[in-house]
Amino acid sequence: MLNHAIDQKVDRPMAVSWFSQWQERYQRSHANDASPVWRTAVKLLLKADKGNQTLEDSAREAIQAFKAWSEKLRESKPVLQ
């Protein structure tokens, strides 16, 4: 979704609304499971709105954060044999 926002050159409010909607959908189907993914994306996109960072910069920062999480998760799991 972040890459799509960059490619389509959407504005910040639209990108934030996408993630907010996905967060709401996730919470409805996972009532007791707070996913940090949507919340983090929205937080990074809104944080940059207060500075001079473009939506593309914000989205790329979020992409890098999620790649780092993914790598840490991959490293923490034992290899299944």
Biotite code that builds the C-alpha atoms (Angstrom):
import biotite.structure as struc

atoms = struc.array([
    struc.Atom([0.000, 0.000, 0.000], chain_id="A", res_id=1, res_name="MET", atom_name="CA", element="C"),
    struc.Atom([2.880, 2.360, 0.708], chain_id="A", res_id=2, res_name="LEU", atom_name="CA", element="C"),
    struc.Atom([4.456, 1.658, -2.666], chain_id="A", res_id=3, res_name="ASN", atom_name="CA", element="C"),
    struc.Atom([1.064, 2.152, -4.312], chain_id="A", res_id=4, res_name="HIS", atom_name="CA", element="C"),
    struc.Atom([0.697, 5.516, -2.577], chain_id="A", res_id=5, res_name="ALA", atom_name="CA", element="C"),
    struc.Atom([4.113, 6.542, -3.930], chain_id="A", res_id=6, res_name="ILE", atom_name="CA", element="C"),
    struc.Atom([3.381, 5.291, -7.453], chain_id="A", res_id=7, res_name="ASP", atom_name="CA", element="C"),
    struc.Atom([-0.049, 6.940, -7.596], chain_id="A", res_id=8, res_name="GLN", atom_name="CA", element="C"),
    struc.Atom([1.226, 10.145, -5.984], chain_id="A", res_id=9, res_name="LYS", atom_name="CA", element="C"),
    struc.Atom([-1.707, 10.249, -3.589], chain_id="A", res_id=10, res_name="VAL", atom_name="CA", element="C"),
    struc.Atom([-1.871, 12.964, -0.985], chain_id="A", res_id=11, res_name="ASP", atom_name="CA", element="C"),
    struc.Atom([-1.116, 12.345, 2.678], chain_id="A", res_id=12, res_name="ARG", atom_name="CA", element="C"),
    struc.Atom([-4.753, 12.407, 3.900], chain_id="A", res_id=13, res_name="PRO", atom_name="CA", element="C"),
    struc.Atom([-5.711, 9.741, 1.349], chain_id="A", res_id=14, res_name="MET", atom_name="CA", element="C"),
    struc.Atom([-2.799, 7.474, 2.316], chain_id="A", res_id=15, res_name="ALA", atom_name="CA", element="C"),
    struc.Atom([-3.602, 7.892, 6.013], chain_id="A", res_id=16, res_name="VAL", atom_name="CA", element="C"),
    struc.Atom([-7.254, 7.054, 5.332], chain_id="A", res_id=17, res_name="SER", atom_name="CA", element="C"),
    struc.Atom([-6.243, 3.803, 3.583], chain_id="A", res_id=18, res_name="TRP", atom_name="CA", element="C"),
    struc.Atom([-4.297, 2.629, 6.614], chain_id="A", res_id=19, res_name="PHE", atom_name="CA", element="C"),
    struc.Atom([-6.943, 3.823, 9.046], chain_id="A", res_id=20, res_name="SER", atom_name="CA", element="C"),
    struc.Atom([-9.581, 1.826, 7.154], chain_id="A", res_id=21, res_name="GLN", atom_name="CA", element="C"),
    struc.Atom([-7.416, -1.291, 7.137], chain_id="A", res_id=22, res_name="TRP", atom_name="CA", element="C"),
    struc.Atom([-6.777, -0.867, 10.855], chain_id="A", res_id=23, res_name="GLN", atom_name="CA", element="C"),
    struc.Atom([-10.528, -0.664, 11.530], chain_id="A", res_id=24, res_name="GLU", atom_name="CA", element="C"),
    struc.Atom([-11.171, -3.782, 9.422], chain_id="A", res_id=25, res_name="ARG", atom_name="CA", element="C"),
    struc.Atom([-8.399, -5.669, 11.164], chain_id="A", res_id=26, res_name="TYR", atom_name="CA", element="C"),
    struc.Atom([-9.681, -4.736, 14.621], chain_id="A", res_id=27, res_name="GLN", atom_name="CA", element="C"),
    struc.Atom([-13.218, -5.860, 13.760], chain_id="A", res_id=28, res_name="ARG", atom_name="CA", element="C"),
    struc.Atom([-11.997, -9.335, 12.792], chain_id="A", res_id=29, res_name="SER", atom_name="CA", element="C"),
    struc.Atom([-9.297, -9.565, 15.502], chain_id="A", res_id=30, res_name="HIS", atom_name="CA", element="C"),
    struc.Atom([-10.980, -7.968, 18.499], chain_id="A", res_id=31, res_name="ALA", atom_name="CA", element="C"),
    struc.Atom([-8.263, -8.650, 21.083], chain_id="A", res_id=32, res_name="ASN", atom_name="CA", element="C"),
    struc.Atom([-5.244, -8.448, 18.799], chain_id="A", res_id=33, res_name="ASP", atom_name="CA", element="C"),
    struc.Atom([-3.729, -4.977, 18.431], chain_id="A", res_id=34, res_name="ALA", atom_name="CA", element="C"),
    struc.Atom([-1.612, -5.024, 15.282], chain_id="A", res_id=35, res_name="SER", atom_name="CA", element="C"),
    struc.Atom([1.219, -2.496, 15.339], chain_id="A", res_id=36, res_name="PRO", atom_name="CA", element="C"),
    struc.Atom([1.492, -2.459, 11.528], chain_id="A", res_id=37, res_name="VAL", atom_name="CA", element="C"),
    struc.Atom([-1.421, -0.191, 10.660], chain_id="A", res_id=38, res_name="TRP", atom_name="CA", element="C"),
    struc.Atom([-0.906, 1.977, 13.735], chain_id="A", res_id=39, res_name="ARG", atom_name="CA", element="C"),
    struc.Atom([2.789, 2.441, 12.906], chain_id="A", res_id=40, res_name="THR", atom_name="CA", element="C"),
    struc.Atom([2.070, 3.331, 9.271], chain_id="A", res_id=41, res_name="ALA", atom_name="CA", element="C"),
    struc.Atom([-0.491, 5.946, 10.285], chain_id="A", res_id=42, res_name="VAL", atom_name="CA", element="C"),
    struc.Atom([1.837, 7.310, 12.977], chain_id="A", res_id=43, res_name="LYS", atom_name="CA", element="C"),
    struc.Atom([4.757, 7.693, 10.542], chain_id="A", res_id=44, res_name="LEU", atom_name="CA", element="C"),
    struc.Atom([2.567, 9.279, 7.880], chain_id="A", res_id=45, res_name="LEU", atom_name="CA", element="C"),
    struc.Atom([1.032, 11.757, 10.331], chain_id="A", res_id=46, res_name="LEU", atom_name="CA", element="C"),
    struc.Atom([4.333, 12.549, 12.079], chain_id="A", res_id=47, res_name="LYS", atom_name="CA", element="C"),
    struc.Atom([5.861, 13.730, 8.831], chain_id="A", res_id=48, res_name="ALA", atom_name="CA", element="C"),
    struc.Atom([2.861, 15.958, 8.135], chain_id="A", res_id=49, res_name="ASP", atom_name="CA", element="C"),
    struc.Atom([4.117, 18.275, 10.889], chain_id="A", res_id=50, res_name="LYS", atom_name="CA", element="C"),
    struc.Atom([7.524, 18.706, 9.224], chain_id="A", res_id=51, res_name="GLY", atom_name="CA", element="C"),
    struc.Atom([8.739, 19.211, 5.684], chain_id="A", res_id=52, res_name="ASN", atom_name="CA", element="C"),
    struc.Atom([8.850, 15.528, 4.814], chain_id="A", res_id=53, res_name="GLN", atom_name="CA", element="C"),
    struc.Atom([6.978, 14.564, 1.647], chain_id="A", res_id=54, res_name="THR", atom_name="CA", element="C"),
    struc.Atom([4.532, 11.673, 1.580], chain_id="A", res_id=55, res_name="LEU", atom_name="CA", element="C"),
    struc.Atom([7.041, 9.748, -0.523], chain_id="A", res_id=56, res_name="GLU", atom_name="CA", element="C"),
    struc.Atom([9.741, 10.266, 2.120], chain_id="A", res_id=57, res_name="ASP", atom_name="CA", element="C"),
    struc.Atom([7.337, 9.198, 4.877], chain_id="A", res_id=58, res_name="SER", atom_name="CA", element="C"),
    struc.Atom([6.238, 6.121, 2.944], chain_id="A", res_id=59, res_name="ALA", atom_name="CA", element="C"),
    struc.Atom([9.824, 5.096, 2.228], chain_id="A", res_id=60, res_name="ARG", atom_name="CA", element="C"),
    struc.Atom([10.681, 5.521, 5.932], chain_id="A", res_id=61, res_name="GLU", atom_name="CA", element="C"),
    struc.Atom([7.745, 3.266, 6.853], chain_id="A", res_id=62, res_name="ALA", atom_name="CA", element="C"),
    struc.Atom([8.766, 0.703, 4.212], chain_id="A", res_id=63, res_name="ILE", atom_name="CA", element="C"),
    struc.Atom([12.263, 0.563, 5.699], chain_id="A", res_id=64, res_name="GLN", atom_name="CA", element="C"),
    struc.Atom([10.856, 0.171, 9.220], chain_id="A", res_id=65, res_name="ALA", atom_name="CA", element="C"),
    struc.Atom([8.671, -2.736, 8.096], chain_id="A", res_id=66, res_name="PHE", atom_name="CA", element="C"),
    struc.Atom([11.580, -4.373, 6.249], chain_id="A", res_id=67, res_name="LYS", atom_name="CA", element="C"),
    struc.Atom([13.652, -4.160, 9.433], chain_id="A", res_id=68, res_name="ALA", atom_name="CA", element="C"),
    struc.Atom([10.799, -5.739, 11.454], chain_id="A", res_id=69, res_name="TRP", atom_name="CA", element="C"),
    struc.Atom([10.457, -8.485, 8.868], chain_id="A", res_id=70, res_name="SER", atom_name="CA", element="C"),
    struc.Atom([14.183, -9.228, 8.975], chain_id="A", res_id=71, res_name="GLU", atom_name="CA", element="C"),
    struc.Atom([14.214, -9.364, 12.787], chain_id="A", res_id=72, res_name="LYS", atom_name="CA", element="C"),
    struc.Atom([11.222, -11.688, 12.748], chain_id="A", res_id=73, res_name="LEU", atom_name="CA", element="C"),
    struc.Atom([12.866, -13.919, 10.158], chain_id="A", res_id=74, res_name="ARG", atom_name="CA", element="C"),
    struc.Atom([16.064, -14.044, 12.241], chain_id="A", res_id=75, res_name="GLU", atom_name="CA", element="C"),
    struc.Atom([14.196, -14.884, 15.438], chain_id="A", res_id=76, res_name="SER", atom_name="CA", element="C"),
    struc.Atom([12.457, -17.958, 14.056], chain_id="A", res_id=77, res_name="LYS", atom_name="CA", element="C"),
    struc.Atom([14.256, -21.290, 14.097], chain_id="A", res_id=78, res_name="PRO", atom_name="CA", element="C"),
    struc.Atom([14.533, -23.076, 10.780], chain_id="A", res_id=79, res_name="VAL", atom_name="CA", element="C"),
    struc.Atom([11.953, -25.830, 10.460], chain_id="A", res_id=80, res_name="LEU", atom_name="CA", element="C"),
    struc.Atom([13.285, -29.162, 9.284], chain_id="A", res_id=81, res_name="GLN", atom_name="CA", element="C"),
])
